[in-house]
Amino acid sequence: MESKEDLYKKLYSYCESLPGVINTHCHHIANQDNEKTTSLHQILQMTYISWMYPYFTDTRDQREIYIRTMASNSYFRWMAKSVGALYGDGTPLNIGNWDQIDESLKHAFKDKNHIMNILKNKCHYKAIILDKYENPGYNLDHPEIMAPTFRCDQFLHGYSLEGHDDNMNFPYRTLNFERLPDTLEYYVLAVANKIREKNGNGCVSLKIAIAYERDLYFENVDYQRASVAYKNPEATNADIKAFQDYMMFRLCEIANQNDIPVQIHTGLGKLDRSNAIGLKTLIDCNMDTKFVLFHCGYPWMDDILGLMHNYRNVYPDLCWLPLISTSAAIRFLREALEVGDSNRLCWGCDTWTAQESYGALLAIRHVLSTVLSEMCFEEAISYNQAEHIISSILYENAKKLYKIKM
């Protein structure tokens, strides 16, 4: 019998050999393609590491403190591996090779195609589902690889003409309305028409990230209750929540009518009841809608596992999780394969830069190879089954779920 180490190496090589990957969630920065002068220091500020370790001065002393402080952090670990592979000899970023990697990176950016070369030729992405939250539905003028999702948080704020989401998207600007429609019914119809238009223009899913603004406990509110907040400057917080709950149900119905999935951010966010079990009523009432639950609900991963077990229309997406905590991703994947199946799991990088996207890809390769080598070694699955699981999670499942034709 092959050792776990040998199985890991074989499976990792199989991950690398895949001719294509579908990345289900990305926030790629448009101007990164046109950046003329950049540095390793600047790139690091555009990663999740900066959430944990805010801006630092680019001096040797500050670099040493930065690396020493962040060495155990998953965000840093995979970014260090990424820039080491892309701009160095494969050794992860450290104080000794910082200057060399920095110079190599600056030189690489002289090529205007550098970023797309990473995404297309290094990551082997055949499609990237792009969430441009500041411009929902935009494909960065790269239709050959970018398949946009349409972020719909703004429509939960349509009770007021001045309503907007966290990213300053105003629903009535999006709908090209100068005044509120006479009734909530007309508003819902306008939203449905806009989603149909966006779907026709290439949007492959709807995206909801409202967990950064409120909880995920949506109730099945009737029209009359939801209408209380509509065009009502005196609406209470309870009235507004009822409106938002009602609109969330309508968005799920509209997604089903257009046969596109609903991607929902679960877990980290405001943290006030942003665990995925709050979606149970919404899922119960929309059994024909496909729900893609992002980030596996971290830190409440068991919620996602329970929903996956009980609902065939729940699709866990591992996006971001290997970067948040690699060990948590390993635990989740093993349990998801045991309580669910391999045909509903997907993965996306959930990053802003090509460099961190490549790091996220390295992370999911490690997670897949670790879990599946252990399962093969234990004879829980065969090696051929392990290869099937890898290709399913990194390509086939997303291609089918989002009807990717790229």
C-alpha positions as CSV (number, residue, x, y, z in Angstrom):
1,M,0.0,0.0,0.0
2,E,1.2,3.5,-0.8
3,S,2.0,5.8,2.0
4,K,-0.1,8.8,2.8
5,E,2.8,11.0,1.7
6,D,3.0,9.3,-1.7
7,L,-0.7,9.5,-2.2
8,Y,-0.6,13.2,-1.3
9,K,2.0,13.9,-3.9
10,K,0.2,12.0,-6.6
11,L,-3.1,13.7,-5.8
12,Y,-1.4,17.2,-5.7
13,S,0.2,16.5,-9.1
14,Y,-3.3,15.5,-10.4
15,C,-4.6,18.9,-9.1
16,E,-1.8,20.7,-11.0
17,S,-2.5,18.7,-14.1
18,L,-6.1,19.7,-14.5
19,P,-6.5,21.5,-17.8
20,G,-9.0,23.9,-16.4
21,V,-10.5,25.2,-13.1
22,I,-13.7,27.1,-12.6
23,N,-13.3,29.8,-9.9
24,T,-16.8,30.4,-8.5
25,H,-16.1,33.6,-6.6
26,C,-13.7,36.5,-7.1
27,H,-13.5,40.3,-6.6
28,H,-10.7,41.0,-9.1
29,I,-9.5,44.6,-9.1
30,A,-10.0,46.1,-12.5
31,N,-7.0,48.4,-12.4
32,Q,-4.6,45.7,-11.5
33,D,-4.3,45.0,-15.2
34,N,-3.1,48.5,-15.8
35,E,-0.9,49.0,-12.8
36,K,2.5,50.4,-14.1
37,T,4.4,50.9,-10.9
38,T,3.7,48.5,-8.0
39,S,5.6,46.7,-5.3
40,L,5.3,43.6,-3.1
41,H,4.4,45.9,-0.3
42,Q,1.5,47.4,-2.2
43,I,0.2,44.0,-3.3
44,L,0.3,42.7,0.3
45,Q,-2.0,45.7,1.3
46,M,-4.6,44.4,-1.1
47,T,-4.9,41.0,0.6
48,Y,-6.8,39.5,3.6
49,I,-3.6,39.8,5.6
50,S,-4.3,43.5,5.9
51,W,-7.5,42.7,7.8
52,M,-5.3,41.1,10.5
53,Y,-2.2,43.4,10.2
54,P,-3.0,46.9,8.9
55,Y,-0.6,49.1,7.0
56,F,3.1,48.9,7.8
57,T,6.0,51.0,6.6
58,D,8.1,49.3,4.0
59,T,11.4,49.1,5.9
60,R,13.5,46.0,6.7
61,D,12.7,46.3,10.4
62,Q,8.9,46.6,9.8
63,R,9.1,43.7,7.3
64,E,10.7,41.5,9.9
65,I,8.0,42.3,12.5
66,Y,5.3,41.7,9.9
67,I,6.6,38.3,8.9
68,R,7.3,37.2,12.5
69,T,3.8,38.3,13.6
70,M,1.9,36.8,10.7
71,A,3.9,33.6,10.1
72,S,1.2,31.2,11.5
73,N,-1.7,33.0,9.8
74,S,-3.3,31.2,6.9
75,Y,-3.8,34.3,4.9
76,F,-0.1,35.1,5.1
77,R,1.0,31.5,4.6
78,W,-0.6,31.1,1.2
79,M,0.3,34.5,0.0
80,A,3.9,33.9,0.9
81,K,3.8,30.6,-1.1
82,S,2.2,32.3,-4.0
83,V,4.7,35.2,-4.5
84,G,7.5,32.8,-3.8
85,A,6.3,30.6,-6.7
86,L,5.4,33.4,-9.1
87,Y,8.4,35.7,-8.6
88,G,11.1,33.6,-6.9
89,D,12.5,30.1,-6.8
90,G,9.5,28.6,-5.0
91,T,10.7,29.4,-1.5
92,P,7.9,31.2,0.4
93,L,8.4,34.9,1.1
94,N,10.8,35.6,4.0
95,I,13.0,38.4,5.0
96,G,15.9,37.0,3.0
97,N,14.2,36.9,-0.3
98,W,11.9,39.9,0.0
99,D,14.0,42.2,-2.1
100,Q,14.5,39.7,-4.9
101,I,10.8,38.9,-5.0
102,D,10.0,42.6,-5.0
103,E,12.2,43.3,-7.9
104,S,11.0,40.3,-9.9
105,L,7.4,41.4,-9.3
106,K,8.1,45.0,-10.5
107,H,9.7,43.6,-13.6
108,A,6.8,41.3,-14.3
109,F,4.3,44.2,-14.2
110,K,6.0,45.8,-17.2
111,D,4.1,43.3,-19.2
112,K,0.5,44.6,-19.6
113,N,-0.8,41.0,-19.8
114,H,0.9,39.9,-16.6
115,I,-2.2,39.6,-14.5
116,M,-4.3,37.8,-17.1
117,N,-1.4,35.5,-17.7
118,I,-1.4,34.5,-14.0
119,L,-5.2,33.9,-14.1
120,K,-5.3,32.0,-17.4
121,N,-1.9,30.3,-17.7
122,K,-0.7,29.8,-14.1
123,C,-4.1,29.2,-12.4
124,H,-5.6,27.6,-15.5
125,Y,-9.0,29.3,-14.9
126,K,-11.4,28.6,-17.6
127,A,-14.0,30.8,-16.0
128,I,-14.1,33.1,-13.0
129,I,-17.5,34.1,-11.5
130,L,-16.8,37.7,-10.7
131,D,-18.5,39.7,-8.0
132,K,-17.9,43.4,-8.6
133,Y,-19.8,44.7,-5.7
134,E,-19.2,48.3,-6.6
135,N,-20.6,47.6,-10.2
136,P,-22.8,44.6,-10.0
137,G,-22.9,42.4,-13.1
138,Y,-19.7,43.9,-14.7
139,N,-17.3,41.5,-16.4
140,L,-14.2,43.8,-16.5
141,D,-14.4,43.7,-20.3
142,H,-13.0,40.2,-20.2
143,P,-16.0,38.1,-21.3
144,E,-13.6,35.3,-22.4
145,I,-13.0,34.4,-18.7
146,M,-15.2,36.6,-16.4
147,A,-18.7,35.3,-15.9
148,P,-20.3,37.9,-13.5
149,T,-22.7,37.3,-10.7
150,F,-25.3,40.0,-10.0
151,R,-25.1,41.2,-6.4
152,C,-28.7,42.0,-5.2
153,D,-28.2,43.4,-1.7
154,Q,-29.3,46.8,-2.9
155,F,-32.8,45.5,-3.7
156,L,-33.4,44.8,0.0
157,H,-33.2,48.6,0.5
158,G,-35.8,49.5,-2.0
159,Y,-38.4,50.6,0.6
160,S,-36.9,54.2,0.2
161,L,-35.8,56.2,-2.8
162,E,-32.6,57.0,-0.9
163,G,-32.0,53.3,0.1
164,H,-28.6,51.7,-0.8
165,D,-26.5,48.8,0.2
166,D,-23.1,48.7,2.0
167,N,-21.3,49.4,-1.3
168,M,-23.4,52.5,-2.2
169,N,-25.5,50.7,-4.9
170,F,-28.9,52.5,-5.1
171,P,-31.7,50.2,-6.3
172,Y,-33.6,53.0,-8.0
173,R,-30.5,54.1,-9.9
174,T,-30.0,50.5,-11.0
175,L,-33.6,50.4,-12.1
176,N,-33.5,53.8,-13.8
177,F,-36.4,55.1,-11.7
178,E,-36.6,58.7,-10.5
179,R,-39.4,58.0,-8.1
180,L,-40.8,55.0,-6.2
181,P,-43.2,52.8,-8.0
182,D,-46.8,53.2,-6.7
183,T,-46.9,49.8,-5.1
184,L,-44.5,47.2,-3.8
185,E,-45.8,44.8,-6.4
186,Y,-44.6,47.1,-9.2
187,Y,-41.2,47.3,-7.5
188,V,-40.8,43.5,-7.4
189,L,-41.8,43.3,-11.1
190,A,-39.1,45.9,-11.9
191,V,-36.5,44.0,-9.9
192,A,-37.5,40.7,-11.7
193,N,-37.1,42.4,-15.1
194,K,-33.7,43.8,-14.2
195,I,-32.5,40.3,-13.1
196,R,-33.8,38.8,-16.3
197,E,-31.9,41.5,-18.3
198,K,-28.7,40.8,-16.3
199,N,-29.1,37.1,-16.8
200,G,-29.5,37.6,-20.6
201,N,-26.3,39.8,-20.6
202,G,-24.2,37.0,-19.0
203,C,-24.8,37.0,-15.3
204,V,-24.8,33.4,-14.2
205,S,-26.1,33.8,-10.6
206,L,-27.4,36.2,-8.0
207,K,-25.3,37.1,-5.0
208,I,-26.4,38.1,-1.5
209,A,-23.9,39.4,1.0
210,I,-26.4,41.0,3.4
211,A,-24.6,39.2,6.3
212,Y,-22.3,42.2,6.4
213,E,-25.4,44.4,7.2
214,R,-27.9,42.2,9.1
215,D,-28.7,38.7,10.2
216,L,-29.6,35.8,8.0
217,Y,-32.8,34.8,9.8
218,F,-35.4,35.5,7.0
219,E,-39.1,35.0,7.8
220,N,-41.8,34.2,5.2
221,V,-43.5,37.6,5.5
222,D,-46.8,38.3,3.6
223,Y,-47.3,41.2,1.2
224,Q,-49.3,43.4,3.6
225,R,-46.7,43.2,6.3
226,A,-43.9,43.9,3.9
227,S,-45.7,46.9,2.4
228,V,-45.7,48.8,5.8
229,A,-42.1,49.9,5.2
230,Y,-42.6,50.8,1.5
231,K,-42.6,54.5,0.9
232,N,-42.8,55.0,4.6
233,P,-40.3,57.5,6.2
234,E,-41.6,56.5,9.6
235,A,-40.9,52.8,9.1
236,T,-39.4,51.0,12.2
237,N,-36.5,48.6,12.2
238,A,-39.0,45.8,12.4
239,D,-40.9,47.1,9.4
240,I,-37.7,47.4,7.4
241,K,-36.7,43.8,8.4
242,A,-40.1,42.6,7.2
243,F,-39.6,44.3,3.9
244,Q,-36.2,42.8,3.5
245,D,-37.4,39.3,4.4
246,Y,-40.1,39.6,1.9
247,M,-37.7,40.8,-0.8
248,M,-35.3,37.9,-0.1
249,F,-38.0,35.4,-0.7
250,R,-38.9,37.2,-4.0
251,L,-35.3,37.2,-5.1
252,C,-35.1,33.4,-4.5
253,E,-38.3,32.9,-6.6
254,I,-36.9,35.1,-9.4
255,A,-33.7,33.2,-9.4
256,N,-35.6,29.9,-9.8
257,Q,-37.7,31.4,-12.6
258,N,-34.5,32.2,-14.4
259,D,-32.9,28.9,-13.5
260,I,-29.8,30.5,-11.8
261,P,-28.4,29.8,-8.4
262,V,-28.4,32.2,-5.4
263,Q,-25.0,32.6,-3.8
264,I,-25.3,33.7,-0.1
265,H,-22.5,34.9,2.1
266,T,-22.7,32.9,5.4
267,G,-20.6,33.0,8.6
268,L,-18.1,35.8,9.0
269,G,-19.7,39.3,8.6
270,K,-21.5,41.2,11.4
271,L,-21.5,37.8,13.3
272,D,-24.9,38.6,14.8
273,R,-26.9,35.6,13.7
274,S,-25.0,35.2,10.4
275,N,-24.9,31.5,10.8
276,A,-26.5,29.5,8.0
277,I,-29.2,27.8,9.9
278,G,-31.1,31.1,9.8
279,L,-31.7,30.3,6.1
280,K,-33.7,27.1,6.9
281,T,-37.1,28.7,6.4
282,L,-36.0,30.4,3.2
283,I,-34.7,27.1,1.9
284,D,-37.8,25.2,3.0
285,C,-40.1,27.5,1.1
286,N,-37.9,27.5,-2.1
287,M,-37.1,23.9,-2.7
288,D,-36.6,24.4,-6.4
289,T,-34.1,27.2,-5.9
290,K,-30.4,26.3,-5.8
291,F,-28.7,27.8,-2.8
292,V,-24.9,28.2,-2.9
293,L,-23.7,28.8,0.7
294,F,-20.4,30.6,0.7
295,H,-17.4,30.1,3.0
296,C,-19.0,26.9,4.5
297,G,-20.5,29.1,7.2
298,Y,-17.2,29.5,9.1
299,P,-17.1,29.5,12.0
300,W,-20.5,27.8,12.2
301,M,-19.5,25.1,9.6
302,D,-21.8,22.4,11.2
303,D,-24.8,24.5,10.1
304,I,-23.8,24.0,6.5
305,L,-23.1,20.3,6.9
306,G,-26.6,19.8,8.4
307,L,-28.3,21.7,5.6
308,M,-26.3,19.9,3.0
309,H,-27.4,16.6,4.5
310,N,-31.1,17.5,4.6
311,Y,-31.5,19.6,1.4
312,R,-30.5,18.5,-2.1
313,N,-30.8,22.1,-3.3
314,V,-27.9,23.3,-0.9
315,Y,-24.5,23.6,-2.5
316,P,-21.6,24.4,-0.1
317,D,-18.8,26.5,-1.6
318,L,-15.4,26.3,0.0
319,C,-14.5,29.8,-1.3
320,W,-12.3,31.7,1.2
321,L,-12.3,28.9,3.8
322,P,-8.8,27.5,3.1
323,L,-7.5,31.1,3.4
324,I,-9.4,31.8,6.7
325,S,-8.2,28.5,8.3
326,T,-6.6,25.7,6.3
327,S,-7.2,23.2,9.0
328,A,-10.9,24.2,9.2
329,A,-11.2,23.6,5.4
330,I,-9.6,20.2,5.8
331,R,-12.1,19.3,8.6
332,F,-15.1,20.6,6.6
333,L,-14.2,18.8,3.4
334,R,-13.8,15.5,5.1
335,E,-17.1,15.8,6.8
336,A,-18.9,17.1,3.8
337,L,-17.8,14.1,1.7
338,E,-19.0,11.8,4.5
339,V,-22.4,13.4,5.2
340,G,-23.2,14.6,1.6
341,D,-21.6,14.0,-1.8
342,S,-18.9,15.3,-4.1
343,N,-21.3,16.7,-6.7
344,R,-22.5,19.8,-4.8
345,L,-19.1,21.1,-3.6
346,C,-17.4,24.0,-5.4
347,W,-14.5,26.3,-4.8
348,G,-13.6,30.0,-5.5
349,C,-10.7,32.1,-4.5
350,D,-12.7,35.1,-3.1
351,T,-9.7,37.5,-3.6
352,W,-9.0,40.8,-5.2
353,T,-5.6,40.2,-6.8
354,A,-4.2,37.5,-9.1
355,Q,-1.4,36.8,-6.7
356,E,-3.7,36.0,-3.8
357,S,-6.0,34.1,-6.1
358,Y,-3.0,31.8,-7.0
359,G,-2.3,31.5,-3.3
360,A,-5.9,30.4,-2.7
361,L,-5.6,27.9,-5.5
362,L,-2.5,26.5,-3.8
363,A,-4.5,26.2,-0.6
364,I,-7.4,24.3,-2.0
365,R,-5.0,21.9,-3.8
366,H,-3.4,21.2,-0.4
367,V,-6.8,20.7,1.3
368,L,-8.0,18.3,-1.4
369,S,-4.8,16.4,-1.4
370,T,-4.6,16.1,2.4
371,V,-8.2,14.9,2.8
372,L,-8.3,12.6,-0.1
373,S,-4.9,11.0,0.5
374,E,-6.1,10.2,4.1
375,M,-9.3,8.7,2.8
376,C,-7.5,6.6,0.2
377,F,-5.0,5.4,2.8
378,E,-7.9,4.4,5.0
379,E,-9.5,2.7,2.0
380,A,-12.6,4.8,2.5
381,I,-12.4,5.6,-1.2
382,S,-10.3,4.4,-4.2
383,Y,-7.6,6.5,-5.8
384,N,-9.8,6.9,-9.0
385,Q,-12.6,8.2,-6.8
386,A,-10.3,10.7,-5.3
387,E,-9.4,12.0,-8.8
388,H,-13.1,12.2,-9.6
389,I,-13.7,14.3,-6.5
390,I,-10.9,16.7,-7.4
391,S,-12.1,17.3,-10.9
392,S,-15.7,17.6,-9.7
393,I,-14.9,20.3,-7.0
394,L,-12.5,22.3,-9.2
395,Y,-14.4,22.1,-12.5
396,E,-17.3,19.9,-13.3
397,N,-19.7,20.9,-10.5
398,A,-19.5,24.6,-11.2
399,K,-19.7,24.1,-14.9
400,K,-23.0,22.3,-14.5
401,L,-24.4,24.5,-11.7
402,Y,-23.7,27.8,-13.4
403,K,-24.1,26.5,-17.0
404,I,-20.6,27.7,-17.9
405,K,-19.9,27.5,-21.6
406,M,-16.4,29.1,-21.7
